[in-house]
């Protein structure tokens, strides 16, 4: 199991809170904490396994398919963190 360092979690949460309320569209809601933490675990696992490029491609496709959804862009930004 990969643990997330507290500064990374705080940074991601601040990014989520800083996002404009209307950025995700009027009908969609922000994902639950379980969903966000699950994706962050997936990101950290991909980092350990060396498969970040594959995950980046998947998130890029999701971003193109759902341009009003903020989360794929947030997750892609997370991939850039050391």
N, C-alpha and C positions, 0 to 999 in steps of 0.2 A: 504494500500500500504506500502510495506517495503522499507525503504530507505537504500542505501548502504553507509557506511562510506567512506570518501575520502581516508583514508590510504589503505583500502581493494581494492578499485578500482585502485589506483596507483600501488599496489603490483601486481594485476592481469595483468594490462597493461605492467608492467615491465617483467613479466613472458612471456607474449606473444611476446614482442619485443626481448627477450633474446633467444627465440627458434630458432634453426638453420633453415635457409630458406628451406633446402632440407628435413627437418624432416617430413613434411606432404606429401611428394611425389611430383613428377614433375607435374602431371596433376591437382592435387587439389589446391585450393587457400585457404587462411585463411578466416574464416567466417567474415561477416560484423559486425560492432559495434552493430547493432540492435540485431543480433542473439546472440552475446556474452552477452549483457546486459539482454536479455530475459532469457538466461540460468541462469545468476546470480540472477535474480529475482526469478526464480524457486528454486534455491538453498536456498535463504533466506526464501522463503515461506515454503519449506520443513523443514528448521530449526525451524521455529516458530510453525509449526504443529506437529513436532516430527516425521517426516517421512523420515529422512535422510538415514536410512538403505535401504529403497526401492529405493530411487534415486541413492544411491551408487551402488546397485546391477544392476540397469539399465545402469549406466555409465560403470560398469565393463564389462557387456555384449557387449556394444558398442566398448569398447577398444579391446576386444578379436576378435570381428567381423571385425574391421578395425584397425589392428595393426600399420599401418603407419599414422593414424590420431592422431595428438597430442592433440586435444581438449578434448576428454573424460578423458585423464589423467590430464589435467590442471583442469578440472571441479572437478574431484575426489580429487585433492589436495586442491581445494577450500573448500571441505566439511570438511577438517581437521582443518580449521581455527576456532578459538573460536568465 
